[in-house]
Amino acid sequence: MNETIMHDAERFGAVRVESKNLDVLILRRLPYAKKNFSGQLCQWELEYRWLSQMDPALCCVMGQEYTLYPRADINPKKSLFTQFNLF
């Protein structure tokens, strides 16, 4: 199974949440801009989580990473897995 699943973004405090296999991408709009390591002002935070398994009763978050993006780099209406080449 290699399809993208949309999740209830409100439950995560996010704008968009998608999963594919054991990978989850969570897009949040920051309440105020933060600078990333390049010094750019960023309004978006992308959280990447990798899971132990898909069974909700036994699922564990094995790890997570956060990345900040400027406003122009994100389209919240587009699929996250097509916007970011993380895998």
N, CA and C atoms as a LAMMPS dump frame, in Angstrom:
ITEM: TIMESTEP
0
ITEM: NUMBER OF ATOMS
261
ITEM: BOX BOUNDS ff ff ff
-5.0000000000000000e+02 5.0000000000000000e+02
-5.0000000000000000e+02 5.0000000000000000e+02
-5.0000000000000000e+02 5.0000000000000000e+02
ITEM: ATOMS id mol type element x y z
1 1 1 N 0.848 -1.176 0
2 1 2 C 0 0 0
3 1 3 C 0.892 1.238 0
4 2 1 N 0.713 2.097 -0.959
5 2 2 C 1.563 3.258 -1.106
6 2 3 C 0.74 4.515 -1.369
7 3 1 N -0.48 4.561 -0.843
8 3 2 C -1.341 5.711 -1.087
9 3 3 C -1.227 6.721 0.048
10 4 1 N -1.501 7.967 -0.27
11 4 2 C -1.477 9.035 0.721
12 4 3 C -2.835 9.108 1.41
13 5 1 N -2.82 9.203 2.729
14 5 2 C -4.04 9.292 3.524
15 5 3 C -4.088 10.671 4.172
16 6 1 N -5.224 11.344 4.044
17 6 2 C -5.439 12.64 4.694
18 6 3 C -6.01 12.394 6.089
19 7 1 N -5.555 13.176 7.053
20 7 2 C -6.029 13.041 8.43
21 7 3 C -6.677 14.343 8.882
22 8 1 N -7.393 14.286 10.001
23 8 2 C -8.028 15.463 10.585
24 8 3 C -6.954 16.415 11.094
25 9 1 N -6.71 17.487 10.366
26 9 2 C -5.632 18.419 10.693
27 9 3 C -5.882 19.127 12.025
28 10 1 N -7.124 19.404 12.34
29 10 2 C -7.449 20.118 13.578
30 10 3 C -6.98 19.336 14.811
31 11 1 N -7.068 18.043 14.729
32 11 2 C -6.63 17.179 15.836
33 11 3 C -5.145 17.355 16.151
34 12 1 N -4.37 17.732 15.145
35 12 2 C -2.927 17.928 15.304
36 12 3 C -2.555 19.403 15.457
37 13 1 N -3.55 20.301 15.469
38 13 2 C -3.259 21.733 15.522
39 13 3 C -2.555 22.189 14.272
40 14 1 N -2.969 21.621 13.135
41 14 2 C -2.253 21.833 11.88
42 14 3 C -3.184 22.315 10.771
43 15 1 N -2.566 22.694 9.659
44 15 2 C -3.291 23.088 8.457
45 15 3 C -3.56 21.863 7.581
46 16 1 N -2.587 20.935 7.575
47 16 2 C -2.696 19.744 6.713
48 16 3 C -1.883 18.614 7.342
49 17 1 N -2.443 17.402 7.3
50 17 2 C -1.753 16.217 7.818
51 17 3 C -1.959 15.078 6.825
52 18 1 N -0.869 14.464 6.404
53 18 2 C -0.923 13.351 5.457
54 18 3 C 0.01 12.241 5.929
55 19 1 N -0.379 11.019 5.62
56 19 2 C 0.518 9.888 5.884
57 19 3 C 0.62 9.016 4.648
58 20 1 N 1.753 8.371 4.548
59 20 2 C 2.02 7.437 3.46
60 20 3 C 2.902 6.344 4.049
61 21 1 N 2.392 5.124 4.033
62 21 2 C 3.083 4.019 4.702
63 21 3 C 3.308 4.386 6.168
64 22 1 N 4.525 4.399 6.64
65 22 2 C 4.81 4.721 8.042
66 22 3 C 5.311 6.152 8.229
67 23 1 N 5.215 6.972 7.194
68 23 2 C 5.67 8.358 7.233
69 23 3 C 4.478 9.294 7.363
70 24 1 N 4.601 10.31 8.234
71 24 2 C 3.545 11.294 8.452
72 24 3 C 4.137 12.686 8.305
73 25 1 N 3.46 13.55 7.532
74 25 2 C 3.855 14.947 7.393
75 25 3 C 2.758 15.819 7.987
76 26 1 N 3.147 16.768 8.837
77 26 2 C 2.204 17.655 9.511
78 26 3 C 2.64 19.093 9.231
79 27 1 N 1.765 19.867 8.594
80 27 2 C 2.073 21.254 8.248
81 27 3 C 1.322 22.185 9.199
82 28 1 N 2.079 23.049 9.874
83 28 2 C 1.487 24.022 10.791
84 28 3 C 1.892 25.436 10.379
85 29 1 N 0.942 26.359 10.505
86 29 2 C 1.257 27.781 10.312
87 29 3 C 1.671 28.326 11.672
88 30 1 N 2.846 28.941 11.736
89 30 2 C 3.36 29.469 12.991
90 30 3 C 2.612 30.742 13.388
91 31 1 N 2.387 30.961 14.674
92 31 2 C 1.689 32.176 15.123
93 31 3 C 2.511 33.442 14.877
94 32 1 N 3.828 33.288 14.791
95 32 2 C 4.713 34.394 14.452
96 32 3 C 5.904 33.816 13.696
97 33 1 N 6.495 34.624 12.833
98 33 2 C 7.599 34.156 11.994
99 33 3 C 8.842 33.864 12.837
100 34 1 N 9.541 32.799 12.451
101 34 2 C 10.818 32.424 13.076
102 34 3 C 11.874 32.364 11.99
103 35 1 N 13.114 32.589 12.361
104 35 2 C 14.206 32.476 11.39
105 35 3 C 14.696 31.038 11.354
106 36 1 N 14.959 30.562 10.127
107 36 2 C 15.571 29.242 9.984
108 36 3 C 17.092 29.406 9.994
109 37 1 N 17.815 28.309 9.779
110 37 2 C 19.28 28.367 9.84
111 37 3 C 19.882 29.231 8.746
112 38 1 N 19.135 29.466 7.666
113 38 2 C 19.614 30.332 6.583
114 38 3 C 19.326 31.798 6.853
115 39 1 N 18.621 32.073 7.946
116 39 2 C 18.28 33.454 8.272
117 39 3 C 16.991 33.931 7.645
118 40 1 N 16.281 33.048 6.934
119 40 2 C 15.01 33.423 6.312
120 40 3 C 13.906 33.454 7.363
121 41 1 N 12.985 34.42 7.235
122 41 2 C 11.814 34.442 8.098
123 41 3 C 10.818 33.405 7.587
124 42 1 N 10.381 32.536 8.461
125 42 2 C 9.536 31.412 8.074
126 42 3 C 8.2 31.446 8.816
127 43 1 N 7.139 31.197 8.074
128 43 2 C 5.801 31.164 8.64
129 43 3 C 5.247 29.747 8.757
130 44 1 N 5.955 28.771 8.174
131 44 2 C 5.471 27.396 8.156
132 44 3 C 6.439 26.468 8.874
133 45 1 N 5.867 25.488 9.568
134 45 2 C 6.643 24.432 10.205
135 45 3 C 6.146 23.1 9.651
136 46 1 N 7.069 22.305 9.151
137 46 2 C 6.74 20.97 8.667
138 46 3 C 7.335 19.961 9.642
139 47 1 N 6.472 19.125 10.19
140 47 2 C 6.913 18.064 11.085
141 47 3 C 6.849 16.744 10.328
142 48 1 N 7.927 16.005 10.382
143 48 2 C 7.986 14.667 9.781
144 48 3 C 8.088 13.667 10.922
145 49 1 N 7.152 12.72 10.972
146 49 2 C 7.179 11.64 11.971
147 49 3 C 7.294 10.311 11.249
148 50 1 N 8.081 9.394 11.816
149 50 2 C 8.081 8.037 11.298
150 50 3 C 7.567 7.129 12.403
151 51 1 N 6.673 6.226 12.001
152 51 2 C 5.929 5.406 12.946
153 51 3 C 6.437 3.977 12.993
154 52 1 N 6.109 3.298 14.08
155 52 2 C 6.5 1.894 14.247
156 52 3 C 5.636 0.975 13.395
157 53 1 N 4.342 1.289 13.318
158 53 2 C 3.394 0.507 12.522
159 53 3 C 2.121 1.314 12.354
160 54 1 N 1.236 0.861 11.493
161 54 2 C 0.025 1.619 11.201
162 54 3 C -1.147 1.285 12.11
163 55 1 N -1.088 0.234 12.89
164 55 2 C -2.183 -0.135 13.783
165 55 3 C -2.33 0.96 14.853
166 56 1 N -3.424 1.736 14.846
167 56 2 C -3.573 2.851 15.792
168 56 3 C -3.504 2.418 17.26
169 57 1 N -3.897 1.195 17.562
170 57 2 C -3.873 0.728 18.951
171 57 3 C -2.455 0.472 19.452
172 58 1 N -1.516 0.206 18.548
173 58 2 C -0.149 -0.151 18.946
174 58 3 C 0.917 0.765 18.359
175 59 1 N 0.521 1.802 17.682
176 59 2 C 1.45 2.661 16.956
177 59 3 C 2.281 3.528 17.895
178 60 1 N 3.568 3.64 17.614
179 60 2 C 4.479 4.514 18.355
180 60 3 C 5.19 5.428 17.365
181 61 1 N 5.455 6.664 17.784
182 61 2 C 6.276 7.567 16.989
183 61 3 C 7.73 7.202 17.279
184 62 1 N 8.42 6.718 16.256
185 62 2 C 9.81 6.29 16.418
186 62 3 C 10.772 7.478 16.411
187 63 1 N 10.375 8.565 15.741
188 63 2 C 11.202 9.759 15.679
189 63 3 C 10.475 10.862 14.952
190 64 1 N 11.005 12.071 15.076
191 64 2 C 10.394 13.198 14.387
192 64 3 C 11.43 14.272 14.14
193 65 1 N 11.186 15.061 13.09
194 65 2 C 12.059 16.174 12.717
195 65 3 C 11.178 17.354 12.358
196 66 1 N 11.691 18.553 12.577
197 66 2 C 10.97 19.774 12.252
198 66 3 C 11.816 20.606 11.295
199 67 1 N 11.134 21.218 10.312
200 67 2 C 11.797 22.113 9.367
201 67 3 C 10.936 23.352 9.207
202 68 1 N 11.58 24.521 9.135
203 68 2 C 10.869 25.786 8.943
204 68 3 C 10.979 26.213 7.489
205 69 1 N 9.86 26.756 6.946
206 69 2 C 9.824 27.191 5.552
207 69 3 C 9.217 28.583 5.44
208 70 1 N 9.757 29.415 4.511
209 70 2 C 9.157 30.721 4.248
210 70 3 C 7.783 30.561 3.585
211 71 1 N 6.988 31.586 3.676
212 71 2 C 5.625 31.571 3.134
213 71 3 C 5.594 31.163 1.656
214 72 1 N 6.512 31.677 0.859
215 72 2 C 6.497 31.432 -0.583
216 72 3 C 6.809 29.986 -0.962
217 73 1 N 7.419 29.227 -0.054
218 73 2 C 7.825 27.852 -0.368
219 73 3 C 6.728 26.815 -0.148
220 74 1 N 5.599 27.21 0.42
221 74 2 C 4.549 26.256 0.786
222 74 3 C 3.233 26.627 0.131
223 75 1 N 2.545 25.622 -0.395
224 75 2 C 1.162 25.779 -0.843
225 75 3 C 0.326 24.808 -0.007
226 76 1 N -0.397 25.323 1.008
227 76 2 C -1.12 24.436 1.915
228 76 3 C -2.251 23.652 1.261
229 77 1 N -2.594 23.997 0.035
230 77 2 C -3.673 23.279 -0.667
231 77 3 C -3.155 22.07 -1.447
232 78 1 N -1.852 21.999 -1.66
233 78 2 C -1.255 20.886 -2.413
234 78 3 C -0.811 19.768 -1.484
235 79 1 N -0.743 18.584 -2.023
236 79 2 C -0.276 17.424 -1.268
237 79 3 C 1.132 17.67 -0.729
238 80 1 N 1.346 17.341 0.526
239 80 2 C 2.658 17.535 1.141
240 80 3 C 3.696 16.596 0.553
241 81 1 N 3.294 15.378 0.234
242 81 2 C 4.246 14.401 -0.313
243 81 3 C 4.693 14.76 -1.721
244 82 1 N 3.91 15.556 -2.454
245 82 2 C 4.357 15.998 -3.777
246 82 3 C 5.184 17.278 -3.686
247 83 1 N 4.963 18.097 -2.647
248 83 2 C 5.732 19.339 -2.485
249 83 3 C 7.14 19.093 -1.957
250 84 1 N 7.292 18.071 -1.131
251 84 2 C 8.57 17.801 -0.495
252 84 3 C 9.106 16.452 -0.924
253 85 1 N 10.354 16.435 -1.338
254 85 2 C 11.008 15.201 -1.75
255 85 3 C 11.89 14.744 -0.595
256 86 1 N 11.254 14.207 0.45
257 86 2 C 11.965 13.84 1.667
258 86 3 C 12.418 12.398 1.683
259 87 1 N 11.904 11.576 0.777
260 87 2 C 12.159 10.143 0.865
261 87 3 C 12.804 9.631 -0.401
